[in-house]
């Protein structure tokens, strides 16, 4: 009897389980169909009309992506054809560009929130209109939210503050007309914030400065006013966009790691502060159309990575330092429409294919471009000075008059009160009324197309969203993995160049797995890998899992789709002999510091940390500005194997050699070594370590083994510091190896010493 009951229970459970699983898939499909109905059947969702199978299997397109995991939708991106390209009467939307009057934002978000497992949501250019309801916070698993180019107005819902998983928030091109909320610092994982082209007003929220993870902030084309605060706490900030707002402060302290700073078309005043000279990563600086004064600081033209500098349409005066040193990377300069006088420095004297210079509308002593007479700049400056003195006198007169009136009123009240009360009254000290200092406001964004990341071309328009590719897509992208598309082959698999359907060039790594993995197991691993975002890591766009054809439950090959960098690898550049391509010691230090920051992030910036990251000089790629990016990182997360440094040389005397080469500190030490002596032929590493390392201890020995380019471009102190840390990294005694914090500190110190030595050398040569 007991066996019969057990049999009936199991049978009933099995019967009930099947409809439940089927119902779960059906409910998700029904929600997607309801969303399509709410959006009034956009053309981007036409595939739903004819597709009979599981919508999770619909191939991603430029206008639609649906990704699923465990029978639920985790990613939904829909792009329509209703861009917000102009405003209607009095700024209200044109009716035929929005969804009809039947559309209800509240009902739409209610339906949307039933996809409770969504991690990625993009609803772009769909004509959605109305206030965004608080219930959007029900999508508590969201990591990426993009509602750009719609007609959403009102305030940004306070309940978004509870969506703590968000790392990317994009609300561009809408009609939000409240202030930037003070609760923004509740989003502690936020790395990408874009609220540009709205009607946001008020002051810059100081709470934004508390989000230490922020890397990109875009707040241009709004009505934000007041001061910019000290932004130095945002150590990870690389892009700041505050163009076309109403900022009216002086320039504050900025993060040293900024790459792009655009603050044009505001009312910023004062001189450009000296600390801008320490922003060594800065590439793109636009301070045009403000009220900046003083002469342009000479250090701006010689920042090590500066490529674009725009100081036009300000009130800058005086002369430029002459001779002026310009960075070799500086390609575009605009100092037009100021009050500059004197002789134009030779490095700005004429435009060429490598450098475009605009300097018209000043009073330079040159016939090129339009120049005013010297008297024009002198009169303008005199007029400006008189105007300022007049303003100061008026302010002083007003304050003095106000004080006199207040004193007379106070005395009158005092004597009147004394007379009425017939007793002594103690005079109360007047209250000091402090003016409210306006809060701070953020800065500008990048408009130059060459700075738009490859991730935007894939459709996210923001931080890369790792998506799933079909094997057929990658097969077509690589011409059926043709030999002509092969970039290289290593111990972890082949690397191909590919071109996606939308024209994006990518690099595709085919990982050869040593064993089969379940789909679920690999999805978890790939999810961890997709979270690794850093400026010095090659961007991961997506992946593809390929089975052996016998079942759909196991995978024996993984293809990883990365951004493609066209400027080669570090090892190749270390071998370069052409003078214009040779890496000087300061260039090598810059590359090494960037890679060290990436490795430190892999070790400490994610949980769990990623180790054994395939550190080699040929895995350090460089973009068109020679900014380094580490490739093939984190593959051990997928393969569960440690990449081993292959050695073919004889005479290995270290018993724990295999353990040593698996250590990131050791492998990075080997990168340092090749930076010092140049690429070492594969198979000769062991011989070099045993026989030549001692040569670093003497001057003659260094001359024999150190790359001549390093010897002629490095200072003694900087070189000695790097040699010292290199020896520690490749020590056979694991306990003697430094932490990555120590490695990074020593490299930054060496770079600082080298920069000082270079500056002294330039000064001596000028003298």
C-alpha angles and dihedrals in degrees: 000000000000091000091050091052091049090049092050092047093051092045093049092047090051092049092048093046096059097057090045093056091044090047091052092056092044093051091054090050091049091053091052090050090050090050089053089052092049089052089051096246102297118205091244089068097047089111088074090067095065105023111105100179135066109316088219087072095056109121112247115251136187090269103035138036125176118178127178140192127188092357095304131100113254100167130038123171120170124175122192137188101249104099119182093236098146140012125239130228110334089355097301119133122268106252096230090056094057133061114271127274088265090070114105116194091198094054091043094054090044090057092042093052090062087075086077095166095059114134097170124039125172122171105170131174094349100132093248110167140183136055115317106245124229091241089080084090089073086082087078095160094060116129097168125037123177120172096156128153098024134112102257115147141177123050131337102259113258092220090069083079088076093058092092094163091069114116096163126041119177121176099154125156100020135113102256102154106177128085127285100269122252091222091069091107088067087079092080095172096050113132102158123044122173122172099149125147098028131108098257113157141178127061132322107274112242088210088073088069089063095065099094093181095063113124103162128030121180116182102144126140097032134109100255113151141182130045134345108230129219102290098183092110090070093083094166096050113123104161127038120178122185102144119153101015131118102258113155107177136098119270109279131211108291131203111270092226096062113134099179126029119173119175103153125146099028131107099255114156142187129051127312104265123241094241089073085075089068095056095105095169095053113123106158121038123172117176096152126141097028134108100260117154139195127052119309106266111248092224091068091068093052104044106139096242104025113134103158127036124174120178097151127139097025133116096256115150143175127054134308119245108265122232090034122192114223124193115248088232094056105113107160126037127174119179095149127138099030131110098260121150140180130050122338111239115247095244088061096036100100140010121243140169089278100043132031114197128188117189105149123133095046132097101253118152095246138100094222119104118353114311130180124227114271089248090063093062092042093051092045091051092046090048091049091049092049091046091052092047089049091050091049092049091050091049092048091047092049094048092045092050092048091050092050092050092048092049093049092048091048092050092047092051091045096053093041092052091046092051094049096045095037092216139095115276122197112233111243114224111248116252115250109234111211119205114238108247110224116248122249129272132210128245142246138294140226121272099170110107095217090068094055107109124237087244090071090056089058090063106260093097088203139043108356113271110210108230137178119260125199118239089239091058092054092043090057092043091057097038090251090317091299119191090241088065095050112116098179148313130236142163092285097049145280126315121214134187113230142180117216124216092262091054098258114145112224141173115234120202115200106207115206107214118211091214140014119273129199116249091241092050093051094045090058091049093046090049089057091048092050090059092065103102120159135144091242097047122087105251117253110219101179149306145239127215116208124193131204094254097250098092142354096235102074134052129204100175135043125192117201119202114211136176112269120239115199103196099079130239134303095250091058092050091050086061094046117125102179106105095227091053101041114116112233120210093262089052091052092050091052091053093045093050091051092051092045089054090052093050092046087053091050090052100043110009097070135044116256096027121235116236136173092044102174094256110193134136090247090055091061107089127190131214126218090282092049091250106155125235125184115230133196091029121154096018089130086068087067104032099037085218131114116233107238125215103236115227124184099172121108130232100058105170100175111097094202095047094128092054092048096054090051091061118098092215091054093046092048088050087057089053088052089051093053089047087059102042104019128249114334117218112254110259094028097077095097093049091051093049092051100042110026108035091083089061090074088074096071134051092234091049092052091051089054100050109019117093108262090228089059093047093051098043103039134081118234094243095048093048093047092051093054093044089053095051091044091057091051093049094053095040114136087224106081091201090062095057116106127237117255089251088061092047092051093046092051092049092049090048091050090050092050092050090048092049090053091049092049091050091051091049091052090049092051093048091049091051 
